[in-house]
Amino acid sequence: MSPRTGRPKVDKPKDIRYSIRLDVETEMKLQKYCKENNISKGEAIRRGIYLLFEQK
């Protein structure tokens, strides 16, 4: 048997997708945050969701 190739399986796959609309100012702020923190837009949005729950 040959070893499997490809990406390794992850504990929490991210298979749910959202489409959102942003104004130019918000998009620029998101891009700046992502560049400064070296993260993707998706990761920045996930962090924002967790912050909402922490404030509760």
Number of C-alpha atoms within 10 A of each C-alpha: 3 4 4 7 6 5 6 7 7 7 6 6 7 7 5 5 6 5 4 4 7 9 7 9 9 11 13 12 11 17 16 12 15 17 12 9 10 11 12 14 15 12 12 16 13 11 11 12 11 10 11 9 8 8 6 5
